[in-house]
Amino acid sequence: MALWAVAFLGTTPIGGPIIGWIGERFGPRWGLGLGAVATMSVGLWAAHALRPRSAPAPATSITAQAAADLESPAA
């Protein structure tokens, strides 16, 4: 049941009291600012992680010399 609650609530039971303490100690703007910094950090990390990777150049099965040999008439 505890695991279900954590899956349903996420990290709110952990982060909520921390942000509440920061808001009480330093003011609500600091709590909101910390949330904004955390959101931007995760967003930048996700954008970097989900960025398409460049694929390596496909390998050719024929070399330049072999292509030249195929084009020239056999003697």
Buried (B, 14 or more C-beta within 10 A) or exposed (E): EEEEEEEEEEEEEEEEEEBEEBBEEEEEEBBEEBBEEEEEEEEEEEEEEEEEEEEEEEEEEEEEEEEEEEEEEEE
